[in-house]
Amino acid sequence: MVYKKVTLIGRSPESFDAAAENALQRAQETLENVHWVEVDEMGIEVASVEDHEYQAEVTVAFELQD
């Protein structure tokens, strides 16, 4: 088996958990064989949004097909 990793940034006005979940959901919608997700960094955007926005940078690992 061979895996590939990609980095995604999930965003949410609610929480870090919701931001990470948004990234995971998007990965599962667009990638096949997602096996795990690692949360790398978390941050809050305050400059260019009305209130504030939670962000979670995640690394998604998925198995490459033959």
N, C-alpha and C positions, 0 to 999 in steps of 0.2 A: 504494500500500500504506500502511496505517496500523497502527501497533503500539501496544500498551498494556503498561505495566510494573506489576508488583505486587511487593511485598516479602514474602519468606518468611524464617523462621528455622528452619534445620535443626539437629537435635540428635543427638549421638552420644557414647557413653562411650569411643569409640576414638580419634578424631582430628578435626582441623578438616576434613581432606579428606572423611572419612566424613560429617560433618555437612553439608557443602555438597552432597555427592552425595545424601544423603537428601532435601534440599530440592529438588534437581533432579528426582529420581525422582518425588516427590510432584507436582511441577508437571506433569511429562509424563503422569502418570496422570489429572490433573484438568483440564488445559488443552489446547486444540488449538493446533497451529502454533507451538510454542515454538521461538524462533530463537536466543536467547542468554541467558546468565546472567552477572551481574557480582557478584563477592563484595565486599560493602561493608564489613563489620566481622566480627571474630572475637572471641570471649570464652569464658571458662570459668566455668561455674556451680559454686560451691562451697558455698553456704549451705544449699540445700534438697534436696540429693541426697546419697546415701550416700557416694560417693567424690568424683568430680567429673564434669562433663559439658561436652564441647566444643559450642560453638554457632557457627554461621555465618549471618550475615544476608546474604541474597542478593536481588538484584533480577532478576526474570525478565521477559523481553520476549517477547511473543507477537503474532502477526499477527491482526488482527481480520478476521473474515469479512464478506463483503458481505451 
